[in-house]
Amino acid sequence: MKTLGLHKGKVLFSATVYSHLAAFHKPFIKQLQDKGYEVHAAANPDHGRKAEIEEMGVVCWDISFSRSPYQLSNFKAVRELTKLFQKHYFDLIHVHTPVAAFLVRYTAKKCKQGPVLYTAHGFHFYKGASIQNWLIYYTAEKLARRWTDGLIVMNKEDYQNGQRLGFKENESLFFAHGVGVSLDQYSVNEDVNVREQLGIKKNDVVVTYIAELNHNKNHLFLLRNWKKILQYNSNVHCLIVGKGEKEIELKKYVEQNHLENIHFLGFRNDIPMILSDSDIVTLLSFREGLPRCVMEAMASRKPLVVTNIRGSRDLVKHGVNGFVVDLENDQSLIESFVKLINDKKLREQMGQASLNEIQPYSLKNVLHEMRGIYSRFIEGNDLNFTEELK
């Protein structure tokens, strides 16, 4: 196919909500804008951050997407998309999030739009997923295969499932190292005062857990073992960063079980500072695609303790830059934390290994990967763009 063109065409980014685009895809939007493309976005504004996308000069279209495949509002979304596609032709459409991606792919092909790419940030069908998830989401993706010109995945298990769905390596199936992490952002040189704010001593060990407070992130796995971890070393603190539906429940659990040295920090916009003041980072989810918080921790030279799930085990090599523990294996979890808590040299070695392992996931590298993928699907003849891919 011809590479990205000199003529100015239109590209559409779509996800269930604008906040997803704002959180993960602004660099890729800018990349296409810098090549002379007019970028549009289609999403539901309910979760905010639409203004961030509009400020980039993106033309925004509010679509009534629902995160649930069972909501009737999705029929309205199809009608809204049909009207959009009747007014505008897009040279490329890049979709994200399962429900919105399915609806956009279907409607785009029905309305004879340009090529459609789908980035799977973690299929809802995976090893250990419920039969219901496999029946609904695998079946939906099997159906949507015919409307999808290119599938982009970011972990090994999803790559294998992409092949199972019928996508062909380097023709319609592509691997990208996530959405990229800006490594320079996590090289904090200024004085950090998170410990001082919380009254944590300089030599105490800080474990940080950055995740939405919901069932999937599995905070209770750590909390129910916290007392035993403190038996080996009482000078350890846990920072729980994030908000969510389980916040009251988790705080109640901490209070009722008299757990010491647990700090709920809520939503924070100073994550690099918090990571700089941390010694160990953990994420114990039941399901992930490719967790951003783990990549951020690696960029900050931190060792990790994660669960043995897709995405997390793609980033953390057991015994190299952290420990990978099986879900609900309490003894393995305790042993992994105790090893790191009691061995500063091991923390430093694994932290340096994290920085080494995260290099392919740098934003610079991922932008390069995406340029290569985009160039396969957008018509034109931009030789300078082709040179950038070498």
Secondary structure, DSSP 8 states (H G I E B T S, - for coil): ---S-SS--EEEEEEEEHHHHHHH-HHHHHHHHHTT-EEEEEEEGGGS-HHHHHTTT-EEEE----SSTT-THHHHHHHHHHHHHHH---SEEEEESHHHHHHHHHHHHHTT-S-EEEE-SS-S--TT--HHHIIIIIHHHHHHGGG-SEEEE-SHHHHHHHHHHT--BTTTEEE--TT-B-GGGG---S---HHHHHT--TTSEEEEEES-SSGGG-HHHHHTTHHHHHHH-S-EEEEEE---TTHHHHHHHHHHTT--SEEEEES-S-HHHHHHT-SEEEE--S--SS-HHHHHHHHTT--EEEESSTTHHHH--BTTTEEEE-TT-HHHHHHHHHHHHT-HHHHHHHHHHHHHHHGGGBHHHHHHHHHHHHHHHS-S--HHHHHHT-
